[in-house]
Amino acid sequence: DEKTVGVRPGAGEVRIELSSDGPTLGGRVLNDDDQPVPDATVFLRRQGGGQAFAAQCDQSGAYSFSSGVAPGEYKVVAVRNLPESQRWNGGAAARLLSGATDVKLGARERKLADLRVREAM
């Protein structure tokens, strides 16, 4: 079931849609020797622009996007040595997503994708 809830903060109106058809994307970030890269940052953004999602890898190089992602076509990239100040910066994400890997996520799909790490520029 899908439910729409309206919220009124101040004079504007915000529409929040909750649904259970969102896909998940996860995997590992690897270096050129196929070794996991801990603490890498993974960016995911819908093709054509929009908000970029960011995930931080754990110590085994694992990452996951499991909420807030709608079905669609995305670009995904993994980078290491990214300064903390740029990890949640939309401009940095846009620059780094140039030449990223394409991934298509279907409704309720659970996709695994290991990524090759890039150095932050």
N, C-alpha and C positions, 0 to 999 in steps of 0.2 A: 504494500500500500504506500501511496505517496501522500504527504500532508503538507500543505502550505500554511505558514504562520506569518502574520503581519505584525510588525513592531513599529511604533511611532516615537523616535527620539527627537524631541523638539518639534519643529515645524515640518521636517522631512519624513518620508516613509521609507522603510527598509523592508525588503522582501527576502525571507529566508526559506529556501527549499531544502527539505530533508528527504533523502531517498536512499534506498539500499542497493542501487545498481552500480555504484562506484567500483572501478577496478583497483587493483593493487599492483604495484611494481616494486620489485626488490631484487637483490643479488649481491654480488661482491665487486669491490673495486680492486683491480690487480695492476701490478707494475709490468714492465716488459719481460720479466723473468717468471711471470705467473704467480708472484707472491702477493698476498693481501696487503693493502695499503691502509693502515689505521688512520683515523681522523681526517680522511679526505672529505671534501664537500661535493655533494651531487646536486645538480640543478636540473629541474624538469619544467618545461614551459610548452604550452600549446603552440603548435605551428601557426604562424600568422601573428604571434604576439600575445599579449596579456600578462597576467601575473605569473612570475616564476616561483615555483616551490623549491625549497632547499632542504636537504637532509644531511646530517653529519654521520659519517661512518663510525662504527664502533671499533674496538681494538682488533677485531678479526677482519676488518674491511667490509663488513656487511652494512647495507643501507636498505631503507624501505620507505615507500610512499603508500600509506594505507588509508588515508582519509582526506577528503576535500578535493580529490581528483575525479573529474568527470570523464566519461568515455570520450575518446577522440584521438587525434594524431598529435604527437609531441616530439620535442627534441630533448635529449638527455645528455649530460656531460659530467664527468668526474674530474675534479682538480685537487691538487695538493699544494701545501704551502700558501694557502690563501689567507691573508691577514684577517683577523677576527672582524675588523671594521668593514670588510667587504663581503663577509659570508651572507649577510641578509640585505645586501645592497642590490636593488633592481638593475642599476646601470652596469654593475660588475657582472651580474648574471647574463644580461643581454650580450655583453662583449664576449663572455666565455662560451655562450651557446652558439656562436658562429662556428659552423663546421661540426656541430654536434651530431650524435647518432639519432636517427629517426626511429620512433617506436609508436605503434598503433595499439591503443588499449580499448578493448571492447567492454561492454556492460558486464559487470560481475567477473571479469577476467582476472586471473591471478598469473601475472607474467614474471618470469625470472630472466634477468639480463645482467650478465657480468660485464663490467665496463673497464676499459683500459684507461688508466689515469693520465691526465695532462698536467703539466706544470702551470701554475698561475703566472700570468704575464706581468 
